């Protein structure tokens, strides 16, 4: 019995499960190493969250909350439609910030990313950081051509917690540093 999908003449799409997502195009841009991401986070003093939301169910709110409570960074929120997030003022654009942010952490739609990259370049930021699920090589090119570091498809909160020993499998800071696995009690239910 032969598998027709193993033949070179059959396109990969023919083997895909019904309703499966289309294959992701090959990525030409190379992500920085873990050491490079660690250095970016270690040297940064300020982070601007572009696309920050005052909705506690949004990832940008969770990341902002974590950074305010569990990191050494000055955190600035950027959203032209909000006035206050987590008790902090919100700025309409990167140009309105009182400082030049070291990291511009972006929670925006794909088509907005090149524009945000140009804004980050224009204000003199050091790093353009696109959150999980965000990958835009045009935005990366704009930033890198201007000398910015670029991180895509990574979460600042997860990376910070990962490098500082507090990342739990659920993504929460446990506050416990240990290389030991937690032993779970196994009781008999007899």
MARLOTOR-839556 format. One record per atom (N, C-alpha, C): residue in three letters; atom name; x, z, y. Coordinates in Angstrom, 2 decimals, always signed. Layout:
MARLOTOR-839556
[ALA, CA, [X, Z, Y]]
...
END
This chain:
MARLOTOR-839556
[UNK, N, [+0.85, +0.00, -1.17]]
[UNK, CA, [+0.00, +0.00, +0.00]]
[UNK, C, [+0.89, +0.00, +1.22]]
[UNK, N, [+0.66, -0.95, +2.09]]
[UNK, CA, [+1.54, -1.09, +3.24]]
[UNK, C, [+0.86, -0.58, +4.50]]
[UNK, N, [+1.65, -0.05, +5.38]]
[UNK, CA, [+1.16, +0.46, +6.66]]
[UNK, C, [+1.39, -0.63, +7.71]]
[UNK, N, [+0.32, -1.24, +8.18]]
[UNK, CA, [+0.47, -2.36, +9.13]]
[UNK, C, [+1.07, -1.91, +10.45]]
[UNK, N, [+0.95, -0.63, +10.81]]
[UNK, CA, [+1.51, -0.14, +12.07]]
[UNK, C, [+3.03, -0.04, +12.00]]
[UNK, N, [+3.60, -0.06, +10.83]]
[UNK, CA, [+5.05, +0.01, +10.70]]
[UNK, C, [+5.69, -1.34, +10.92]]
[UNK, N, [+4.89, -2.41, +10.90]]
[UNK, CA, [+5.43, -3.74, +11.11]]
[UNK, C, [+5.77, -3.95, +12.58]]
[UNK, N, [+6.89, -4.60, +12.88]]
[UNK, CA, [+7.27, -4.79, +14.27]]
[UNK, C, [+6.30, -5.65, +15.06]]
[UNK, N, [+5.49, -6.48, +14.40]]
[UNK, CA, [+4.59, -7.38, +15.12]]
[UNK, C, [+3.35, -6.67, +15.67]]
[UNK, N, [+3.06, -5.47, +15.21]]
[UNK, CA, [+1.87, -4.75, +15.65]]
[UNK, C, [+2.24, -3.88, +16.85]]
[UNK, N, [+1.57, -4.05, +17.99]]
[UNK, CA, [+1.90, -3.23, +19.17]]
[UNK, C, [+1.55, -1.76, +18.94]]
[UNK, N, [+2.27, -0.88, +19.63]]
[UNK, CA, [+2.07, +0.56, +19.49]]
[UNK, C, [+0.65, +0.97, +19.83]]
[UNK, N, [+0.02, +0.29, +20.78]]
[UNK, CA, [-1.34, +0.64, +21.19]]
[UNK, C, [-2.31, +0.54, +20.01]]
[UNK, N, [-2.04, -0.36, +19.08]]
[UNK, CA, [-2.91, -0.55, +17.92]]
[UNK, C, [-2.90, +0.67, +17.01]]
[UNK, N, [-1.85, +1.48, +17.09]]
[UNK, CA, [-1.73, +2.67, +16.25]]
[UNK, C, [-2.23, +3.93, +16.94]]
[UNK, N, [-2.59, +3.81, +18.20]]
[UNK, CA, [-3.03, +4.98, +18.97]]
[UNK, C, [-4.39, +5.44, +18.49]]
[UNK, N, [-4.62, +6.74, +18.57]]
[UNK, CA, [-5.91, +7.29, +18.22]]
[UNK, C, [-6.93, +6.88, +19.26]]
[UNK, N, [-8.19, +6.67, +18.85]]
[UNK, CA, [-9.22, +6.33, +19.83]]
[UNK, C, [-9.35, +7.44, +20.87]]
[UNK, N, [-9.40, +7.06, +22.12]]
[UNK, CA, [-9.53, +8.04, +23.20]]
[UNK, C, [-8.23, +8.68, +23.62]]
[UNK, N, [-7.13, +8.33, +22.97]]
[UNK, CA, [-5.83, +8.91, +23.34]]
[UNK, C, [-5.38, +8.35, +24.68]]
[UNK, N, [-4.62, +9.14, +25.39]]
[UNK, CA, [-4.10, +8.73, +26.70]]
[UNK, C, [-3.16, +7.55, +26.52]]
[UNK, N, [-3.10, +6.72, +27.54]]
[UNK, CA, [-2.19, +5.58, +27.52]]
[UNK, C, [-0.76, +6.08, +27.48]]
[UNK, N, [+0.15, +5.34, +26.86]]
[UNK, CA, [+1.53, +5.77, +26.81]]
[UNK, C, [+2.11, +5.92, +28.22]]
[UNK, N, [+2.92, +6.95, +28.40]]
[UNK, CA, [+3.57, +7.18, +29.69]]
[UNK, C, [+4.70, +6.18, +29.85]]
[UNK, N, [+4.77, +5.53, +31.03]]
[UNK, CA, [+5.87, +4.59, +31.22]]
[UNK, C, [+7.21, +5.33, +31.19]]
[UNK, N, [+8.24, +4.60, +30.81]]
[UNK, CA, [+9.57, +5.19, +30.74]]
[UNK, C, [+9.98, +5.71, +32.12]]
[UNK, N, [+10.64, +6.83, +32.13]]
[UNK, CA, [+11.09, +7.43, +33.38]]
[UNK, C, [+12.55, +7.08, +33.60]]
[UNK, N, [+12.83, +6.49, +34.74]]
[UNK, CA, [+14.19, +6.08, +35.05]]
[UNK, C, [+14.98, +7.21, +35.72]]
[UNK, N, [+14.28, +8.11, +36.41]]
[UNK, CA, [+14.93, +9.18, +37.14]]
[UNK, C, [+15.28, +10.31, +36.19]]
[UNK, N, [+16.46, +10.89, +36.35]]
[UNK, CA, [+16.91, +11.98, +35.48]]
[UNK, C, [+16.73, +13.32, +36.19]]
[UNK, N, [+16.10, +14.24, +35.51]]
[UNK, CA, [+15.86, +15.57, +36.05]]
[UNK, C, [+17.16, +16.37, +36.11]]
[UNK, N, [+17.30, +17.25, +37.12]]
[UNK, CA, [+18.50, +18.08, +37.16]]
[UNK, C, [+18.55, +19.05, +35.98]]
[UNK, N, [+19.74, +19.42, +35.60]]
[UNK, CA, [+19.94, +20.34, +34.49]]
[UNK, C, [+19.40, +21.72, +34.83]]
[UNK, N, [+19.27, +22.55, +33.81]]
[UNK, CA, [+18.84, +23.93, +34.03]]
[UNK, C, [+19.80, +24.65, +34.97]]
[UNK, N, [+21.09, +24.41, +34.83]]
[UNK, CA, [+22.07, +25.04, +35.72]]
[UNK, C, [+21.86, +24.58, +37.16]]
[UNK, N, [+21.59, +23.31, +37.37]]
[UNK, CA, [+21.35, +22.79, +38.72]]
[UNK, C, [+20.08, +23.40, +39.32]]
[UNK, N, [+19.01, +23.53, +38.51]]
[UNK, CA, [+17.78, +24.15, +39.00]]
[UNK, C, [+18.01, +25.61, +39.34]]
[UNK, N, [+18.79, +26.30, +38.51]]
[UNK, CA, [+19.13, +27.69, +38.79]]
[UNK, C, [+19.87, +27.79, +40.13]]
[UNK, N, [+20.82, +26.91, +40.37]]
[UNK, CA, [+21.58, +26.93, +41.63]]
[UNK, C, [+20.68, +26.64, +42.83]]
[UNK, N, [+19.73, +25.72, +42.67]]
[UNK, CA, [+18.79, +25.44, +43.76]]
[UNK, C, [+18.01, +26.70, +44.11]]
[UNK, N, [+17.48, +27.37, +43.09]]
[UNK, CA, [+16.69, +28.58, +43.33]]
[UNK, C, [+17.55, +29.73, +43.84]]
[UNK, N, [+18.78, +29.83, +43.34]]
[UNK, CA, [+19.67, +30.92, +43.76]]
[UNK, C, [+20.07, +30.78, +45.22]]
[UNK, N, [+20.29, +29.58, +45.67]]
[UNK, CA, [+20.78, +29.39, +47.05]]
[UNK, C, [+19.65, +29.32, +48.08]]
[UNK, N, [+18.42, +29.14, +47.64]]
[UNK, CA, [+17.30, +29.02, +48.58]]
[UNK, C, [+16.93, +30.36, +49.18]]
[UNK, N, [+16.49, +30.30, +50.43]]
[UNK, CA, [+16.00, +31.50, +51.12]]
[UNK, C, [+14.52, +31.36, +51.49]]
[UNK, N, [+14.05, +30.10, +51.60]]
[UNK, CA, [+12.66, +29.88, +52.01]]
[UNK, C, [+12.03, +28.75, +51.20]]
[UNK, N, [+10.73, +28.90, +50.95]]
[UNK, CA, [+9.97, +27.90, +50.21]]
[UNK, C, [+8.69, +27.63, +50.97]]
[UNK, N, [+8.41, +26.34, +51.21]]
[UNK, CA, [+7.14, +25.93, +51.80]]
[UNK, C, [+6.29, +25.32, +50.69]]
[UNK, N, [+5.08, +25.83, +50.51]]
[UNK, CA, [+4.18, +25.31, +49.49]]
[UNK, C, [+3.21, +24.35, +50.17]]
[UNK, N, [+3.42, +23.06, +49.95]]
[UNK, CA, [+2.58, +22.02, +50.53]]
[UNK, C, [+1.41, +21.76, +49.60]]
[UNK, N, [+0.21, +21.84, +50.15]]
[UNK, CA, [-0.99, +21.71, +49.33]]
[UNK, C, [-1.44, +23.06, +48.82]]
[UNK, N, [-0.98, +24.12, +49.49]]
[UNK, CA, [-1.37, +25.48, +49.10]]
[UNK, C, [-2.88, +25.64, +49.24]]
[UNK, N, [-3.46, +26.43, +48.35]]
[UNK, CA, [-4.91, +26.64, +48.35]]
[UNK, C, [-5.22, +28.12, +48.45]]
[UNK, N, [-6.35, +28.43, +49.10]]
[UNK, CA, [-6.82, +29.82, +49.16]]
[UNK, C, [-7.75, +30.14, +47.99]]
[UNK, N, [-7.89, +29.21, +47.05]]
[UNK, CA, [-8.72, +29.40, +45.88]]
[UNK, C, [-7.88, +30.05, +44.77]]
[UNK, N, [-8.22, +31.28, +44.37]]
[UNK, CA, [-7.42, +31.98, +43.34]]
[UNK, C, [-7.35, +31.24, +42.00]]
[UNK, N, [-8.23, +30.29, +41.76]]
[UNK, CA, [-8.19, +29.55, +40.50]]
[UNK, C, [-7.19, +28.40, +40.53]]
[UNK, N, [-6.62, +28.10, +41.68]]
[UNK, CA, [-5.69, +26.97, +41.80]]
[UNK, C, [-4.26, +27.42, +41.51]]
[UNK, N, [-3.48, +26.54, +40.93]]
[UNK, CA, [-2.09, +26.85, +40.57]]
[UNK, C, [-1.26, +27.20, +41.80]]
[UNK, N, [-1.50, +26.53, +42.92]]
[UNK, CA, [-0.71, +26.81, +44.13]]
[UNK, C, [-0.94, +28.24, +44.62]]
[UNK, N, [-2.15, +28.76, +44.46]]
[UNK, CA, [-2.45, +30.14, +44.85]]
[UNK, C, [-1.67, +31.10, +43.95]]
[UNK, N, [-1.68, +30.84, +42.64]]
[UNK, CA, [-0.98, +31.69, +41.67]]
[UNK, C, [+0.52, +31.68, +41.94]]
[UNK, N, [+1.08, +30.49, +42.20]]
[UNK, CA, [+2.51, +30.39, +42.48]]
[UNK, C, [+2.84, +31.12, +43.77]]
[UNK, N, [+2.03, +30.93, +44.81]]
[UNK, CA, [+2.26, +31.63, +46.08]]
[UNK, C, [+2.20, +33.13, +45.92]]
[UNK, N, [+1.23, +33.60, +45.15]]
[UNK, CA, [+1.09, +35.04, +44.91]]
[UNK, C, [+2.33, +35.58, +44.19]]
[UNK, N, [+2.78, +34.86, +43.17]]
[UNK, CA, [+3.98, +35.27, +42.44]]
[UNK, C, [+5.19, +35.30, +43.36]]
[UNK, N, [+5.39, +34.24, +44.14]]
[UNK, CA, [+6.57, +34.18, +45.00]]
[UNK, C, [+6.57, +35.27, +46.06]]
[UNK, N, [+5.40, +35.61, +46.59]]
[UNK, CA, [+5.33, +36.69, +47.58]]
[UNK, C, [+5.64, +38.04, +46.96]]
[UNK, N, [+5.22, +38.24, +45.71]]
[UNK, CA, [+5.39, +39.54, +45.09]]
[UNK, C, [+6.60, +39.70, +44.20]]
[UNK, N, [+7.16, +38.58, +43.72]]
[UNK, CA, [+8.22, +38.71, +42.73]]
[UNK, C, [+9.47, +37.90, +43.00]]
[UNK, N, [+9.67, +37.51, +44.24]]
[UNK, CA, [+10.87, +36.71, +44.54]]
[UNK, C, [+11.43, +37.10, +45.90]]
[UNK, N, [+12.66, +36.73, +46.16]]
[UNK, CA, [+13.28, +37.09, +47.43]]
[UNK, C, [+13.03, +36.08, +48.56]]
[UNK, N, [+12.16, +35.10, +48.33]]
[UNK, CA, [+12.00, +34.00, +49.28]]
[UNK, C, [+11.03, +34.32, +50.41]]
[UNK, N, [+11.30, +33.72, +51.58]]
[UNK, CA, [+10.30, +33.65, +52.63]]
[UNK, C, [+9.37, +32.53, +52.19]]
[UNK, N, [+8.08, +32.80, +52.13]]
[UNK, CA, [+7.12, +31.81, +51.63]]
[UNK, C, [+6.21, +31.38, +52.77]]
[UNK, N, [+6.06, +30.05, +52.91]]
[UNK, CA, [+5.20, +29.47, +53.94]]
[UNK, C, [+4.19, +28.56, +53.26]]
[UNK, N, [+2.95, +28.63, +53.74]]
[UNK, CA, [+1.88, +27.81, +53.18]]
[UNK, C, [+1.55, +26.66, +54.13]]
[UNK, N, [+1.40, +25.46, +53.55]]
[UNK, CA, [+1.09, +24.28, +54.33]]
[UNK, C, [-0.18, +23.63, +53.79]]
[UNK, N, [-1.20, +23.59, +54.66]]
[UNK, CA, [-2.47, +22.96, +54.32]]
[UNK, C, [-3.24, +22.80, +55.64]]
[UNK, N, [-3.52, +21.57, +56.06]]
[UNK, CA, [-4.19, +21.37, +57.35]]
[UNK, C, [-5.63, +21.88, +57.40]]
[UNK, N, [-6.21, +22.22, +56.24]]
[UNK, CA, [-7.60, +22.68, +56.23]]
[UNK, C, [-7.76, +24.18, +56.02]]
[UNK, N, [-6.69, +24.92, +55.94]]
[UNK, CA, [-6.79, +26.37, +55.72]]
[UNK, C, [-6.16, +27.10, +56.91]]
[UNK, N, [-6.55, +28.33, +57.11]]
[UNK, CA, [-5.98, +29.12, +58.21]]
[UNK, C, [-5.19, +30.32, +57.70]]
[UNK, N, [-5.58, +30.84, +56.53]]
[UNK, CA, [-4.90, +32.01, +55.97]]
[UNK, C, [-4.96, +31.95, +54.45]]
[UNK, N, [-3.82, +32.23, +53.82]]
[UNK, CA, [-3.75, +32.33, +52.36]]
[UNK, C, [-2.95, +33.57, +52.04]]
[UNK, N, [-3.52, +34.44, +51.22]]
[UNK, CA, [-2.87, +35.69, +50.81]]
[UNK, C, [-2.42, +36.50, +52.03]]
[UNK, N, [-3.24, +36.46, +53.08]]
[UNK, CA, [-2.95, +37.22, +54.29]]
[UNK, C, [-1.85, +36.64, +55.17]]
[UNK, N, [-1.40, +35.45, +54.84]]
[UNK, CA, [-0.33, +34.78, +55.60]]
[UNK, C, [-0.91, +33.61, +56.38]]
[UNK, N, [-0.30, +33.28, +57.52]]
[UNK, CA, [-0.77, +32.10, +58.25]]
[UNK, C, [-0.48, +30.82, +57.47]]
[UNK, N, [-1.28, +29.82, +57.70]]
[UNK, CA, [-1.11, +28.53, +57.05]]
[UNK, C, [-0.80, +27.51, +58.14]]
[UNK, N, [+0.14, +26.64, +57.87]]
[UNK, CA, [+0.57, +25.64, +58.84]]
[UNK, C, [+0.01, +24.28, +58.45]]
[UNK, N, [-0.28, +23.46, +59.45]]
[UNK, CA, [-0.89, +22.16, +59.21]]
[UNK, C, [+0.09, +21.16, +58.60]]
[UNK, N, [+1.38, +21.31, +58.89]]
[UNK, CA, [+2.37, +20.38, +58.36]]
[UNK, C, [+3.73, +21.07, +58.28]]
[UNK, N, [+4.66, +20.43, +57.61]]
[UNK, CA, [+6.02, +20.98, +57.53]]
[UNK, C, [+6.65, +21.08, +58.92]]
[UNK, N, [+6.33, +20.14, +59.80]]
[UNK, CA, [+6.89, +20.14, +61.16]]
[UNK, C, [+6.41, +21.36, +61.96]]
[UNK, N, [+5.29, +21.96, +61.59]]
[UNK, CA, [+4.76, +23.11, +62.31]]
[UNK, C, [+5.37, +24.45, +61.87]]
[UNK, N, [+6.16, +24.44, +60.80]]
[UNK, CA, [+6.75, +25.69, +60.29]]
[UNK, C, [+7.74, +26.27, +61.31]]
[UNK, N, [+7.86, +27.59, +61.35]]
[UNK, CA, [+8.82, +28.21, +62.27]]
[UNK, C, [+10.27, +28.13, +61.78]]
[UNK, N, [+10.48, +27.68, +60.54]]
[UNK, CA, [+11.82, +27.54, +59.95]]
[UNK, C, [+11.90, +26.20, +59.23]]
[UNK, N, [+13.12, +25.81, +58.91]]
[UNK, CA, [+13.32, +24.66, +58.03]]
[UNK, C, [+13.35, +25.21, +56.61]]
[UNK, N, [+12.41, +24.81, +55.77]]
[UNK, CA, [+12.38, +25.36, +54.41]]
[UNK, C, [+13.52, +24.80, +53.56]]
[UNK, N, [+14.06, +25.66, +52.72]]
[UNK, CA, [+15.08, +25.19, +51.77]]
[UNK, C, [+14.43, +24.35, +50.69]]
[UNK, N, [+13.28, +24.81, +50.19]]
[UNK, CA, [+12.56, +24.10, +49.13]]
[UNK, C, [+11.17, +23.75, +49.63]]
[UNK, N, [+10.77, +22.50, +49.44]]
[UNK, CA, [+9.41, +22.07, +49.70]]
[UNK, C, [+8.76, +21.88, +48.34]]
[UNK, N, [+7.88, +22.82, +47.98]]
[UNK, CA, [+7.20, +22.85, +46.68]]
[UNK, C, [+5.84, +22.17, +46.87]]
[UNK, N, [+5.61, +21.07, +46.15]]
[UNK, CA, [+4.47, +20.21, +46.45]]
[UNK, C, [+3.38, +20.24, +45.39]]
[UNK, N, [+2.16, +20.53, +45.84]]
[UNK, CA, [+0.94, +20.49, +45.03]]
[UNK, C, [+0.01, +19.46, +45.68]]
[UNK, N, [+0.31, +18.20, +45.53]]
[UNK, CA, [-0.50, +17.14, +46.12]]
[UNK, C, [-0.69, +16.02, +45.12]]
[UNK, N, [-1.65, +15.13, +45.42]]
[UNK, CA, [-1.92, +13.98, +44.56]]
[UNK, C, [-0.73, +13.02, +44.58]]
[UNK, N, [-0.62, +12.26, +43.50]]
[UNK, CA, [+0.50, +11.34, +43.33]]
[UNK, C, [+0.68, +10.40, +44.52]]
[UNK, N, [-0.41, +9.84, +45.03]]
[UNK, CA, [-0.27, +8.88, +46.13]]
[UNK, C, [+0.20, +9.54, +47.42]]
[UNK, N, [+0.11, +10.85, +47.54]]
[UNK, CA, [+0.57, +11.56, +48.75]]
[UNK, C, [+2.04, +11.93, +48.69]]
[UNK, N, [+2.65, +11.86, +47.52]]
[UNK, CA, [+4.00, +12.39, +47.34]]
[UNK, C, [+5.09, +11.67, +48.16]]
[UNK, N, [+5.09, +10.34, +48.27]]
[UNK, CA, [+6.11, +9.72, +49.12]]
[UNK, C, [+6.02, +10.19, +50.58]]
[UNK, N, [+4.82, +10.35, +51.09]]
[UNK, CA, [+4.65, +10.84, +52.46]]
[UNK, C, [+5.17, +12.26, +52.64]]
[UNK, N, [+4.91, +13.11, +51.66]]
[UNK, CA, [+5.42, +14.48, +51.71]]
[UNK, C, [+6.95, +14.47, +51.60]]
[UNK, N, [+7.48, +13.60, +50.76]]
[UNK, CA, [+8.94, +13.48, +50.65]]
[UNK, C, [+9.55, +13.10, +52.00]]
[UNK, N, [+8.92, +12.16, +52.70]]
[UNK, CA, [+9.43, +11.76, +54.02]]
[UNK, C, [+9.34, +12.91, +55.01]]
[UNK, N, [+8.25, +13.69, +54.96]]
[UNK, CA, [+8.12, +14.87, +55.83]]
[UNK, C, [+9.23, +15.87, +55.54]]
[UNK, N, [+9.53, +16.08, +54.26]]
[UNK, CA, [+10.60, +17.02, +53.88]]
[UNK, C, [+11.94, +16.53, +54.43]]
[UNK, N, [+12.18, +15.23, +54.35]]
[UNK, CA, [+13.41, +14.65, +54.91]]
[UNK, C, [+13.42, +14.86, +56.43]]
[UNK, N, [+12.31, +14.57, +57.09]]
[UNK, CA, [+12.24, +14.64, +58.55]]
[UNK, C, [+12.49, +16.05, +59.09]]
[UNK, N, [+12.07, +17.08, +58.35]]
[UNK, CA, [+12.29, +18.45, +58.84]]
[UNK, C, [+13.64, +19.01, +58.43]]
[UNK, N, [+14.35, +18.32, +57.54]]
[UNK, CA, [+15.68, +18.78, +57.13]]
[UNK, C, [+15.71, +19.72, +55.95]]
[UNK, N, [+14.67, +19.67, +55.10]]
[UNK, CA, [+14.66, +20.52, +53.90]]
[UNK, C, [+15.82, +20.14, +52.99]]
[UNK, N, [+16.16, +21.05, +52.08]]
[UNK, CA, [+17.26, +20.80, +51.14]]
[UNK, C, [+16.79, +20.25, +49.80]]
[UNK, N, [+15.56, +20.64, +49.40]]
[UNK, CA, [+15.07, +20.28, +48.08]]
[UNK, C, [+13.60, +19.89, +48.13]]
[UNK, N, [+13.26, +18.81, +47.43]]
[UNK, CA, [+11.88, +18.43, +47.21]]
[UNK, C, [+11.56, +18.81, +45.77]]
[UNK, N, [+10.56, +19.66, +45.58]]
[UNK, CA, [+10.21, +20.16, +44.25]]
[UNK, C, [+8.77, +19.77, +43.96]]
[UNK, N, [+8.56, +18.92, +42.96]]
[UNK, CA, [+7.21, +18.50, +42.57]]
[UNK, C, [+6.79, +19.29, +41.35]]
[UNK, N, [+5.60, +19.86, +41.43]]
[UNK, CA, [+5.10, +20.77, +40.42]]
[UNK, C, [+4.83, +20.09, +39.08]]
[UNK, N, [+4.50, +20.91, +38.08]]
[UNK, CA, [+4.17, +20.42, +36.74]]
[UNK, C, [+3.14, +19.30, +36.83]]
[UNK, N, [+3.40, +18.22, +36.13]]
[UNK, CA, [+2.49, +17.10, +36.12]]
[UNK, C, [+2.74, +16.11, +37.25]]
[UNK, N, [+3.59, +16.45, +38.19]]
[UNK, CA, [+3.88, +15.54, +39.32]]
[UNK, C, [+5.19, +14.82, +39.08]]
[UNK, N, [+5.10, +13.51, +39.06]]
[UNK, CA, [+6.29, +12.68, +38.84]]
[UNK, C, [+6.10, +11.43, +39.68]]
[UNK, N, [+6.94, +11.25, +40.70]]
[UNK, CA, [+6.83, +10.08, +41.54]]
[UNK, C, [+8.24, +9.65, +41.93]]
[UNK, N, [+8.69, +8.58, +41.30]]
[UNK, CA, [+10.07, +8.13, +41.53]]
[UNK, C, [+10.28, +7.57, +42.93]]
[UNK, N, [+9.21, +7.06, +43.56]]
[UNK, CA, [+9.34, +6.62, +44.96]]
[UNK, C, [+9.63, +7.82, +45.86]]
[UNK, N, [+8.93, +8.92, +45.64]]
[UNK, CA, [+9.17, +10.13, +46.43]]
[UNK, C, [+10.58, +10.65, +46.16]]
[UNK, N, [+11.01, +10.62, +44.91]]
[UNK, CA, [+12.36, +11.09, +44.56]]
[UNK, C, [+13.41, +10.24, +45.26]]
[UNK, N, [+13.20, +8.94, +45.31]]
[UNK, CA, [+14.16, +8.05, +45.95]]
[UNK, C, [+14.26, +8.33, +47.45]]
[UNK, N, [+13.12, +8.52, +48.10]]
[UNK, CA, [+13.11, +8.83, +49.53]]
[UNK, C, [+13.94, +10.09, +49.78]]
[UNK, N, [+13.68, +11.13, +48.99]]
[UNK, CA, [+14.38, +12.41, +49.18]]
[UNK, C, [+15.86, +12.30, +48.84]]
[UNK, N, [+16.18, +11.73, +47.70]]
[UNK, CA, [+17.58, +11.63, +47.28]]
[UNK, C, [+18.40, +10.74, +48.21]]
[UNK, N, [+17.80, +9.65, +48.71]]
[UNK, CA, [+18.52, +8.78, +49.64]]
[UNK, C, [+18.89, +9.51, +50.93]]
[UNK, N, [+18.13, +10.56, +51.26]]
[UNK, CA, [+18.41, +11.35, +52.46]]
[UNK, C, [+19.27, +12.58, +52.14]]
[UNK, N, [+19.69, +12.73, +50.88]]
[UNK, CA, [+20.58, +13.83, +50.51]]
[UNK, C, [+19.90, +15.08, +49.99]]
[UNK, N, [+18.59, +15.04, +49.77]]
[UNK, CA, [+17.90, +16.21, +49.23]]
[UNK, C, [+18.06, +16.25, +47.72]]
[UNK, N, [+18.05, +17.44, +47.17]]
[UNK, CA, [+17.94, +17.62, +45.72]]
[UNK, C, [+16.48, +17.39, +45.37]]
[UNK, N, [+16.22, +16.93, +44.17]]
[UNK, CA, [+14.84, +16.66, +43.74]]
[UNK, C, [+14.63, +17.25, +42.35]]
[UNK, N, [+13.52, +17.97, +42.21]]
[UNK, CA, [+13.07, +18.47, +40.92]]
[UNK, C, [+11.63, +18.00, +40.76]]
[UNK, N, [+11.32, +17.40, +39.62]]
[UNK, CA, [+9.96, +16.93, +39.37]]
[UNK, C, [+9.45, +17.49, +38.05]]
[UNK, N, [+8.12, +17.65, +38.00]]
[UNK, CA, [+7.44, +18.07, +36.78]]
[UNK, C, [+7.94, +19.42, +36.27]]
[UNK, N, [+8.21, +20.33, +37.21]]
[UNK, CA, [+8.63, +21.70, +36.89]]
[UNK, C, [+7.91, +22.65, +37.84]]
[UNK, N, [+7.66, +23.86, +37.40]]
[UNK, CA, [+7.01, +24.87, +38.23]]
[UNK, C, [+8.05, +25.84, +38.77]]
[UNK, N, [+8.05, +26.04, +40.09]]
[UNK, CA, [+8.98, +26.98, +40.72]]
[UNK, C, [+8.80, +28.38, +40.14]]
[UNK, N, [+7.56, +28.79, +39.96]]
[UNK, CA, [+7.28, +30.13, +39.43]]
[UNK, C, [+7.84, +30.30, +38.02]]
[UNK, N, [+7.58, +29.32, +37.18]]
[UNK, CA, [+8.06, +29.39, +35.79]]
[UNK, C, [+9.58, +29.38, +35.76]]
[UNK, N, [+10.19, +28.50, +36.54]]
[UNK, CA, [+11.66, +28.42, +36.54]]
[UNK, C, [+12.27, +29.70, +37.09]]
[UNK, N, [+11.71, +30.26, +38.17]]
[UNK, CA, [+12.24, +31.50, +38.72]]
[UNK, C, [+12.15, +32.62, +37.69]]
[UNK, N, [+10.98, +32.77, +37.08]]
[UNK, CA, [+10.80, +33.83, +36.08]]
[UNK, C, [+11.71, +33.60, +34.88]]
[UNK, N, [+11.85, +32.35, +34.48]]
[UNK, CA, [+12.70, +32.02, +33.33]]
[UNK, C, [+14.15, +32.43, +33.58]]
[UNK, N, [+14.65, +32.13, +34.76]]
[UNK, CA, [+16.04, +32.43, +35.07]]
[UNK, C, [+16.27, +33.91, +35.36]]
[UNK, N, [+15.19, +34.65, +35.61]]
[UNK, CA, [+15.34, +36.07, +35.92]]
[UNK, C, [+14.82, +36.97, +34.82]]
[UNK, N, [+14.58, +36.40, +33.64]]
[UNK, CA, [+14.30, +37.20, +32.45]]
[UNK, C, [+12.92, +37.78, +32.34]]
[UNK, N, [+11.97, +37.34, +33.13]]
[UNK, CA, [+10.66, +37.95, +33.06]]
[UNK, C, [+9.55, +37.02, +32.63]]
[UNK, N, [+9.87, +35.97, +31.89]]
[UNK, CA, [+8.83, +35.01, +31.54]]
[UNK, C, [+8.24, +35.34, +30.18]]
[UNK, N, [+6.97, +35.59, +30.17]]
[UNK, CA, [+6.19, +35.83, +28.97]]
[UNK, C, [+5.65, +34.49, +28.50]]
[UNK, N, [+5.26, +34.36, +27.27]]
[UNK, CA, [+4.74, +33.09, +26.76]]
[UNK, C, [+3.54, +32.60, +27.56]]
[UNK, N, [+2.75, +33.50, +28.12]]
[UNK, CA, [+1.58, +33.10, +28.90]]
[UNK, C, [+1.95, +32.74, +30.33]]
[UNK, N, [+3.22, +32.87, +30.70]]
[UNK, CA, [+3.65, +32.52, +32.04]]
[UNK, C, [+3.62, +33.67, +33.02]]
[UNK, N, [+3.41, +34.88, +32.53]]
[UNK, CA, [+3.35, +36.04, +33.41]]
[UNK, C, [+4.65, +36.81, +33.36]]
[UNK, N, [+4.99, +37.45, +34.46]]
[UNK, CA, [+6.20, +38.26, +34.54]]
[UNK, C, [+5.91, +39.59, +33.86]]
[UNK, N, [+6.61, +39.85, +32.78]]
[UNK, CA, [+6.37, +41.07, +32.02]]
[UNK, C, [+7.12, +42.26, +32.60]]
[UNK, N, [+8.16, +42.00, +33.39]]
[UNK, CA, [+8.97, +43.08, +33.93]]
[UNK, C, [+9.92, +43.68, +32.90]]
[UNK, N, [+9.95, +43.12, +31.70]]
[UNK, CA, [+10.78, +43.65, +30.64]]
[UNK, C, [+11.87, +42.63, +30.30]]
[UNK, N, [+13.11, +43.11, +30.30]]
[UNK, CA, [+14.22, +42.26, +29.90]]
[UNK, C, [+14.66, +42.69, +28.51]]
[UNK, N, [+14.57, +41.80, +27.56]]
[UNK, CA, [+14.95, +42.15, +26.21]]
[UNK, C, [+15.22, +40.89, +25.41]]
[UNK, N, [+16.17, +40.99, +24.50]]
[UNK, CA, [+16.40, +39.86, +23.61]]
[UNK, C, [+15.76, +40.12, +22.25]]
[UNK, N, [+15.09, +41.27, +22.11]]
[UNK, CA, [+14.44, +41.61, +20.85]]
[UNK, C, [+13.03, +41.07, +20.83]]
[UNK, N, [+12.61, +40.64, +19.67]]
[UNK, CA, [+11.22, +40.21, +19.49]]
[UNK, C, [+10.35, +41.44, +19.31]]
[UNK, N, [+9.17, +41.36, +19.87]]
[UNK, CA, [+8.23, +42.45, +19.72]]
[UNK, C, [+7.68, +42.45, +18.29]]
[UNK, N, [+7.72, +43.61, +17.65]]
[UNK, CA, [+7.17, +43.72, +16.30]]
[UNK, C, [+5.71, +44.09, +16.40]]
[UNK, N, [+4.90, +43.40, +15.65]]
[UNK, CA, [+3.48, +43.65, +15.65]]
[UNK, C, [+3.14, +44.45, +14.40]]
[UNK, N, [+2.42, +45.52, +14.61]]
[UNK, CA, [+2.02, +46.36, +13.49]]
[UNK, C, [+1.05, +45.59, +12.60]]
[UNK, N, [+1.27, +45.64, +11.31]]
[UNK, CA, [+0.37, +44.97, +10.37]]
[UNK, C, [-0.29, +46.04, +9.50]]
[UNK, N, [-1.52, +46.29, +9.84]]
[UNK, CA, [-2.24, +47.30, +9.09]]
[UNK, C, [-3.12, +46.63, +8.04]]
[UNK, N, [-3.24, +47.31, +6.98]]
[UNK, CA, [-4.13, +46.82, +5.92]]
[UNK, C, [-5.55, +47.12, +6.33]]
[UNK, N, [-6.45, +46.18, +6.10]]
[UNK, CA, [-7.86, +46.38, +6.45]]
[UNK, C, [-8.68, +46.77, +5.24]]
[UNK, N, [-8.03, +47.37, +4.24]]
[UNK, CA, [-8.78, +47.74, +3.03]]
[UNK, C, [-9.55, +49.00, +3.20]]
END
